[in-house]
Amino acid sequence: MRFDPKTAGLLLIAGGVLTAGAYVLDAKRDQREGYTHATPKAAPAPASSPASHPKLPASHPQVAESAPPADAKAREGKVQMDPARAFTHFRVGNNSVRAIYADGSVIWVGTSGGVVRYDTASHEFKTYDANNGLLSNGVFHLGKLRGKIAVGTYGGGLSLFDQKAQKWEHYSIPEGLGDAFVYDVLEASNGDVWIATGSGLNRVRAGALKERAKWDLHTVENTAGGLPGDRVFALAQGKDGSVWCATGGGLASFQNGKWSNWTRAKGLGGPRGAVGGSVTSGGAPSHPSPQQAKPAHEGSETGAEQDGHITALKVGEDGEVWAGIRGAGLARFDGKAWMKYTVAEGLPSNQISTLHIDRSGRLWVGTDKGLALLTNGKFQVMTTAHGLLGENVYSVTTTQDGGLWVGSFGGVAHIRQPAVN
């Protein structure tokens, strides 16, 4: 992967706008993305806090700085940028970008200080936070639900934004939500809405959000252990209609009223696999050839990392389930057995925070040491030398034009045409 040093770009987008009111998680307990306690310690950051960004390595292409808006603390406005540059950095002050959602030409950026709506066609942006709609500034999830922008927050529940009416509606514990900390939202093919919270998994039958009687809450207790953990961090739907759930205690699937689950004791993770082979015509990774089986506890994993804590989850077009296991790498389930991939197979780190499958079926893996792409049976790694703003990757998405958007601490990197095979 090579970038022309002369084509790098930097854009300050309302630098410091989201600093005031930002939530600061208790770093002493856990700094890993996807492992925020149901009641994290939070405190508003002083408005005068200076923006602190990772230093770029000597090998990083030169970054040209464009002029910020006249009012650098404006909550909305228009920015100037050069679309001919290979990549652009959008900075958001002392905040982590935990969610990115592409909705046509509009990119929604979820941070620990609110949501930024950025129109890539007009280059206009607007900030939404507790001052103009959200109940909590901390954002875990961005997506779309029944035509509205869905925002999963920590401490403020689920918020839906009607762009045409410019109105917000909120759902929290009084409406039936299991917890005010929302990590993911899934609208299933049958119309049910599933909401991952810090205290269980909500199912809203037929998506009737305004009907309290249609809200169910699944927990470890009331599913008799079918749901292996009450903290649910990610959701995905299988080709057969099954709903997959990533929890702090393992992985579960729900289908036809029945639960199935996988924990470390049940083979979650499995033996290590050798990344090899080729990519299928649809772009999905082929089955790598397995190496000699090794015990699940072998390696550098600590006891705390062997509990099956799943930080990220995706289901590919071929039905394979991909799971990021806290501190233990990437796991693939083909419906029969698990296979595990770690730094030994080419990942930049075993600490995985996010997964993304693009339109070609390729798997992107965000870690605390860069972004990896599984293509042609191998992991290709991107770092700040390839255009990332930071190597602690919290969120990833791709757009129809082939662009790559990567969120980390301090902002977002937009790489227009990532140089990958």
C-alpha positions in Angstrom: 0.0 0.0 0.0 1.6 3.3 -1.1 0.4 6.8 -1.0 2.0 9.8 -2.7 3.4 12.0 0.1 2.3 15.1 -1.8 -1.3 14.0 -1.9 -2.0 13.8 1.9 -4.6 16.2 3.3 -5.8 17.5 6.7 -9.0 19.1 7.5 -10.0 20.6 10.8 -13.7 20.2 11.2 -14.9 22.3 14.1 -11.8 21.5 16.1 -12.8 21.5 19.8 -16.5 21.7 19.1 -17.2 18.4 20.8 -14.7 18.8 23.6 -17.1 20.4 26.0 -19.3 17.9 27.7 -17.3 14.9 26.4 -17.5 11.8 28.5 -14.3 10.3 29.9 -14.4 6.6 30.7 -12.5 5.2 33.7 -9.3 4.2 32.0 -8.0 2.4 35.1 -10.8 -0.2 34.8 -10.6 -0.9 31.1 -9.5 1.1 28.1 -10.6 -1.5 25.5 -13.3 -0.5 23.0 -16.4 -2.6 23.5 -15.7 -3.2 27.2 -17.4 -0.3 28.8 -19.1 -1.1 32.1 -22.9 -0.6 32.2 -22.3 2.3 34.6 -19.0 3.8 33.5 -17.6 6.7 35.4 -18.1 9.8 33.3 -17.2 13.5 33.8 -17.5 16.5 31.5 -14.2 17.6 30.1 -13.4 21.3 30.5 -14.2 23.3 27.5 -10.7 24.7 27.5 -9.0 21.3 27.2 -6.5 21.4 24.4 -6.9 18.9 21.5 -4.3 16.1 21.9 -3.6 14.0 18.8 -1.3 11.1 18.2 2.1 12.1 16.8 2.6 11.0 13.2 5.6 8.8 12.5 8.5 10.0 10.5 7.4 7.8 7.6 4.0 9.5 7.4 3.3 11.4 4.2 3.4 15.2 4.5 0.1 16.6 5.7 -1.2 19.8 4.2 -3.3 21.8 6.6 -6.3 23.6 5.3 -7.8 26.6 6.9 -10.5 25.9 9.6 -13.8 27.7 9.6 -13.7 31.3 10.7 -15.3 30.3 14.0 -13.4 27.1 15.0 -16.0 26.4 17.6 -19.0 26.7 15.3 -21.6 24.0 15.7 -22.4 24.0 12.0 -21.0 25.4 8.9 -19.1 24.5 5.8 -15.5 23.5 5.3 -13.1 23.7 2.4 -11.2 20.7 1.2 -9.3 19.4 -1.8 -11.1 16.3 -3.2 -8.0 15.5 -5.3 -5.9 14.6 -2.2 -5.5 11.0 -1.3 -6.8 11.3 2.2 -8.3 13.8 4.6 -8.2 13.9 8.4 -11.3 15.3 10.2 -10.5 16.1 13.8 -13.0 16.2 16.6 -10.9 17.3 19.6 -10.4 15.1 22.6 -12.9 12.5 21.6 -13.0 9.0 20.3 -14.9 8.2 17.1 -16.8 5.0 18.1 -19.3 4.8 15.3 -19.4 5.8 11.6 -22.5 5.4 9.4 -22.6 6.2 5.6 -26.1 7.3 4.4 -25.7 8.1 0.7 -23.5 11.2 0.5 -23.9 11.9 4.2 -21.4 10.6 6.8 -22.6 10.4 10.4 -19.7 10.4 12.9 -20.5 9.3 16.5 -18.0 10.4 19.1 -17.7 10.5 22.9 -18.9 14.1 22.6 -21.9 13.9 20.3 -22.8 13.2 16.6 -21.5 15.1 13.6 -23.5 15.0 10.3 -21.2 15.7 7.4 -22.4 16.1 3.8 -19.7 15.0 1.4 -21.4 16.7 -1.5 -21.9 20.2 0.0 -19.1 19.9 2.7 -21.6 21.2 5.3 -21.5 19.8 8.8 -23.7 20.0 11.9 -23.1 18.8 15.5 -25.8 17.2 17.5 -25.3 16.7 21.3 -27.1 17.2 24.6 -27.6 20.9 23.6 -29.8 20.2 20.6 -31.5 16.7 20.8 -29.4 13.9 22.4 -29.9 12.9 26.0 -26.3 11.8 26.2 -23.2 12.9 24.3 -21.5 9.5 24.3 -22.3 7.5 21.2 -21.7 3.8 20.7 -23.9 3.1 17.6 -25.1 4.8 14.5 -27.4 3.3 11.9 -30.9 3.6 10.4 -34.1 2.3 11.8 -37.4 2.8 10.0 -36.0 5.6 7.9 -34.6 7.5 10.9 -31.1 7.8 12.1 -30.6 5.6 15.1 -28.1 6.7 17.8 -27.2 4.3 20.6 -25.7 6.2 23.5 -24.2 5.4 26.8 -26.4 6.9 29.5 -29.1 8.3 27.3 -30.7 5.2 25.7 -31.7 5.0 22.0 -32.4 8.1 20.1 -34.0 8.3 16.6 -33.7 11.4 14.4 -36.2 12.3 11.7 -34.2 14.3 9.3 -37.1 15.8 7.4 -39.0 16.9 10.5 -35.7 17.7 12.4 -37.2 16.0 15.5 -35.8 13.5 18.0 -37.6 10.7 19.8 -36.0 8.8 22.7 -36.4 5.3 24.2 -35.0 4.4 27.5 -35.8 2.3 30.6 -39.4 3.7 31.0 -40.2 2.6 27.4 -38.9 -0.9 28.0 -35.2 -0.6 27.4 -33.1 -2.9 29.5 -30.4 -0.3 30.1 -29.7 3.3 29.1 -26.4 2.1 27.6 -27.1 1.0 23.9 -24.3 -0.7 22.0 -26.0 -1.9 18.8 -29.4 -2.0 17.0 -30.6 -4.5 14.5 -33.8 -4.5 12.4 -34.4 -8.1 11.5 -35.9 -9.3 8.2 -39.2 -10.2 10.0 -39.6 -6.6 11.3 -38.5 -7.3 14.9 -36.1 -4.7 16.3 -33.3 -6.0 18.6 -31.4 -3.6 20.9 -28.1 -4.6 22.6 -27.8 -3.0 26.1 -25.5 -3.2 29.1 -28.2 -5.2 31.0 -29.6 -7.6 28.5 -31.0 -7.9 24.9 -34.2 -6.2 24.0 -36.6 -7.5 21.3 -39.3 -5.2 20.1 -41.8 -7.5 18.3 -42.8 -6.1 14.9 -40.7 -3.0 15.7 -43.6 -1.5 17.6 -41.4 0.8 19.6 -44.3 2.9 21.0 -46.1 -0.1 22.3 -44.7 -1.1 25.7 -46.3 -4.5 25.6 -44.2 -5.4 22.5 -41.0 -5.0 24.4 -39.2 -8.1 25.7 -35.9 -8.3 27.6 -33.7 -11.3 27.4 -31.1 -11.9 30.1 -28.9 -14.8 31.3 -31.5 -15.5 34.0 -34.7 -15.6 32.0 -33.2 -17.5 29.1 -31.7 -20.1 31.5 -28.2 -19.3 30.3 -29.2 -19.3 26.6 -27.8 -15.7 26.5 -24.3 -16.2 27.9 -23.8 -12.6 29.1 -26.1 -9.7 30.0 -23.8 -7.2 28.4 -24.5 -7.4 24.7 -22.1 -5.5 22.5 -23.0 -6.4 18.9 -25.7 -7.9 16.8 -26.0 -9.5 13.3 -28.5 -11.5 11.3 -27.6 -14.8 9.6 -28.9 -15.8 6.1 -31.3 -18.2 7.8 -32.9 -15.4 9.8 -31.1 -16.2 13.0 -30.1 -13.3 15.3 -26.5 -13.4 16.5 -25.5 -11.7 19.7 -22.0 -10.8 21.0 -21.8 -10.7 24.8 -19.3 -10.4 27.6 -19.7 -14.1 28.2 -19.7 -15.6 24.7 -21.7 -15.7 21.5 -25.3 -16.6 21.1 -27.9 -17.1 18.3 -31.7 -17.0 18.5 -33.9 -18.7 16.0 -37.4 -20.1 16.1 -37.7 -19.2 19.8 -34.6 -21.2 20.8 -31.2 -20.2 22.0 -27.8 -21.6 21.1 -24.5 -20.3 22.5 -20.8 -20.7 22.3 -18.3 -20.0 25.1 -14.6 -20.9 25.5 -15.7 -24.1 27.1 -17.7 -24.9 24.0 -14.9 -24.2 21.6 -15.4 -20.5 20.9 -12.2 -19.4 19.2 -11.0 -22.8 18.4 -7.5 -23.8 17.0 -5.5 -21.4 15.1 -5.7 -21.3 11.3 -3.2 -20.5 8.6 -4.4 -17.6 6.5 -4.1 -18.8 3.0 -6.1 -19.8 -0.1 -7.9 -17.3 -2.2 -11.0 -15.1 -2.2 -14.1 -16.4 -3.7 -15.7 -14.8 -6.7 -18.0 -12.9 -4.4 -15.1 -11.4 -2.5 -15.7 -13.3 0.8 -12.6 -14.9 2.4 -12.2 -18.6 1.5 -11.7 -21.2 4.2 -8.1 -21.0 5.3 -6.3 -24.3 5.9 -6.2 -25.3 9.5 -2.9 -25.8 11.3 -2.3 -28.4 14.1 -4.9 -27.8 16.8 -3.7 -26.0 19.9 -5.4 -25.7 23.2 -7.6 -22.6 23.5 -5.6 -21.3 26.4 -2.3 -21.5 24.6 -0.6 -18.2 23.9 -0.4 -14.9 25.7 -4.0 -14.6 26.7 -4.7 -14.0 30.4 -7.4 -15.6 32.4 -9.6 -12.5 32.0 -9.3 -12.9 28.2 -10.4 -16.5 28.1 -14.0 -15.7 29.2 -15.3 -15.4 25.7 -15.8 -11.7 25.7 -16.9 -10.8 22.2 -16.1 -7.2 21.2 -17.2 -7.2 17.5 -19.4 -9.3 15.3 -20.3 -9.7 11.6 -22.0 -12.3 9.4 -20.8 -12.6 5.9 -22.8 -13.2 2.7 -21.7 -16.8 2.8 -23.1 -17.3 6.2 -19.7 -17.4 8.1 -19.7 -15.7 11.5 -16.8 -13.5 12.4 -16.2 -12.5 16.0 -13.5 -10.4 17.6 -12.6 -11.9 21.0 -11.3 -9.5 23.6 -7.5 -9.8 23.6 -7.5 -13.1 21.8 -7.8 -12.2 18.1 -10.4 -13.1 15.4 -12.6 -16.2 15.3 -14.5 -17.6 12.3 -17.4 -20.0 12.6 -18.5 -21.9 9.4 -21.6 -23.5 11.0 -19.7 -26.5 12.2 -16.4 -25.5 13.8 -14.4 -22.5 15.0 -11.1 -21.3 13.8 -9.0 -18.6 15.4 -6.6 -16.0 13.8 -4.1 -14.0 15.8 -0.9 -11.9 15.2 0.7 -15.2 14.2 -1.5 -15.2 11.1 -0.9 -11.6 10.3 -3.2 -9.5 12.5 -1.5 -6.3 13.8 -2.9 -7.0 17.2 -5.1 -9.5 19.1 -7.1 -6.6 20.5 -10.0 -6.2 18.1 -12.5 -3.3 18.5 -14.6 -3.4 15.3 -15.3 -5.4 12.2 -16.7 -4.3 8.8 -17.7 -6.3 5.7 -17.6 -4.1 2.5 -19.7 -4.4 -0.6 -17.2 -6.8 -2.1 -17.5 -9.1 0.9 -14.1 -8.3 2.2 -13.5 -8.3 6.0 -11.9 -5.2 7.7 -10.6 -5.7 11.2 -10.0 -2.7 13.5 -7.4 -3.2 16.2 -5.4 -1.1 18.6 -2.4 -1.3 16.3 -3.9 -0.5 13.0 -6.5 -1.7 10.4 -6.3 -5.1 8.7 -8.0 -6.2 5.5 -8.5 -9.9 4.8 -8.1 -10.2 1.0 -6.7 -12.9 -1.3 -6.4 -15.1 1.8 -4.0 -12.7 3.6 -4.2 -9.8 6.1 -3.0 -6.5 4.7 -2.3 -3.9 7.4 -2.8 -0.2 7.3 -1.3 2.2 9.8 -0.7 6.0 10.0 1.9 5.6 7.3 -1.0 4.7 5.0 -3.3 7.5 6.0 -4.9 6.6 9.3 -5.3 9.4 11.8 -4.5 7.0 14.6 -3.7 3.3 14.9 -6.3 2.7 17.7 -9.1 1.9 15.3 -12.6 2.1 16.8 -14.9 2.2 13.8 -14.8 1.5 10.1 -17.1 1.9 7.1 -16.8 2.0 3.3 -18.8 3.9 0.7 -20.1 3.1 -2.8 -17.3 5.2 -4.4 -14.7 2.9 -2.8 -13.8 5.3 0.0 -12.7 4.2 3.4 -13.7 6.0 6.6 -11.8 5.1 9.8 -12.5 6.4 13.3 -9.9 6.6 16.1 -9.1 8.8 19.0 -9.2 12.5 17.9 -11.1 12.1 14.6 -11.7 10.3 11.3 -9.5 9.5 8.3 -11.1 9.5 4.9 -9.0 7.5 2.5 -10.5 7.9 -1.0 -9.0 4.9 -2.8 -7.2 2.6 -0.3 -4.3 0.9 -2.0 -5.1 -2.7 -1.3 -5.1 -5.7 -3.5 
